[in-house]
Amino acid sequence: MEQNEEGTMGSGAAVATEAKQAPVNAPREAPLIEVRDLTKVYGEGESAVHALQGVSLSVSHGEFVAIMGPSGSGKSTFMHLLGCLDRPTSGSYRLAGQEVSGLTRDQLAAIRSRQIGFVFQSFNLLARTSALENVELPMLYAGIPQKERDERARMLLEQVGLGERMDHRPNELSGGQQQRVAIARALANGAPFLMADEPTGNLDSASSAEIMTLFQHLNRDKGITVIVVTHAQDIASWSKRVVTFRDGLIIDDRPTGEASS
Amino acid sequence: MSITVLIRTAWKALQRNVSRSLLTMLGIIIGVGAVIASMAIGSGAQAAVLKQIESLGANLVIITPGSITTGGVSLGSGSRTTLKLDDINAIAANVPEIAGVAPYSQTSAQVVAGSANWYTVIGGTNPDWLSVGNWNLAQGAFFSKQDVSRVAKVAVLGSTVAANLFPAGGAVGSTVVIKSVPFRVLGVLQSKGQTGFGRDQDDVIIVPITTHQERLTGQTWVNSIMISAAAPETVAGVIDATERLLRLEHHLAPSDADDFTIRNIANVQQVREATVQTQALLLAAVAVVSLLVGGIGIMNIMLVSVTERTREIGLRMAVGGKGRDILLQFLIEALTMACAGGLIGVGMGIGISFLVSMLGKWPTVISPFSVFLGFVSAALTGVVFGFYPARRAAALDPIEALRYE
């Protein structure tokens, strides 16, 4: 089955494998994310909604970017496209040097499996399933053997500070702990790129700070590229770069801390 | 994902709501149970029929008198008096490849032996009856050809009669009185037990046909003639030769219809088997309908499950699950449910078969084939009806699914 999975990835497989090792091989040529004139239109004709109206952005390996904007600004649509959950109407998106805008559903699934780790506002852990098994889930789809799955999941849970709670189920964990399980899960297949959608939206300020510290640690010490979508200024302040959306366009892109106009 | 992981995941999902899973399986359980129980009961009946045919002898050809039709009203088989003892002698002398030919007439009477009495069937025949009817003697001897020609007042008792008239034993050599005529008991027959349909074959007294006619009934014809063909292959030839001979004996013109009926026990067997097959077909139809309903139940619950777990599906897709992975997950969940239902159904079918044979005194035979068939149909139902919900799950849009509340 593992072999089949590799097979169905087709031309993407070679690039994906290359990209997986990319973070180690400094210096790199291509940026991790390179988006050019990306548009997304929902619906057709008169009622068509132009959620993105030509967005270009480049994110290098090791960056920590916050994407901000009011609701309806297109930041969620942009995040779905960056996360390979959806396909753009037009424009180009190169992830780790590979053009992904024209890939099929299954090819996108393969990219998500290897390249992108998702962290959601509502954690999205499987209920009645231990922290360990939750972290193993992406590895099941990547076809990693049992022994390796187990070892890696344990290592990751220790890394996020949950070494003592591996067998706990989500309902036995606090919100902050659940989000840390989700982060361990996002890292399971060694993705170079974490995509977090309002990761602290359901957490109190103490837990929020813990989670953001964890992101900072992963970014600084492990070289993992982090993109956080948020509407909260204090969360954005943990990042190194803030990109602001409005009406389907990027209206501001500057290093964190510099005053916006 | 490996198949073991998929099965484990499916099992876990089913455990999440045990009562719902069980209720969903109910249709499958009943369907499979019905398949196995009905086949067990059907083949039990078939076995009983076969046993009876075996006890009669498979090469048996039975001749009964034809029916009388007066003014369009038929009085039914055996209402004519066309079969005579002469016919038996003619058959014995002229039809080749027969092992034996025996007349049979019967009447009922109260039989007295000392202080005991018993109401039973009195059969009249000749010594060939023993081999033609596949009987054996438990004690004493059967009457001889001389006894028949001498119109001897001798009798052979069935084991039920012997047990009731002579509870202490010692039947052989005693005297029984039938219709005021004393008969000397020559022997006792070995028990044959009940027929497949509950008639006690041992509740009988056998006397020479001549004595039967002259002393007990006064009738000059016989009720039936039984011929035992030498081998199964010769049955057809024996029937043919007998028919021609009897037409000749009865002086029938070529335009006349037979005034007798010749049947082979194999014909009877075929008719009985056809009946059993019809019953089995009916029960199979019930089982199919039940499985269909069970399958729709599974499809229904799987659709509910897909809706309930939309977010889970979205997450699985986000972390790299492909359409095929999701499809397989839900398909295997439906399959697991159907197979579990199938297993319970197999258990239930076997249980019902045991109950029927214990309480209903109906012979049942559980064939491994029916168990296999029941289980495979359950699994097939799971796959067929699990496919649509699974495909719906696999076709979900990951973004929509993740957003689902």
Interface residues (C-beta under 8 A of the other chain):
Chain A: M1 E5 T8 H80 G83 L85 D86 R105 D106 A109 A110 R112 S113 R114 F118 F120 N124 L126 R128 T129 L137 P138 L140 Y141 A142 G143 R185 A188 N189
Chain B: M1 S2 V5 K12 R16 R311 E312 G314 L315 R316 M317 A318 V319 G320 G321 K322 G323 R324 D325 P398 I399 L402
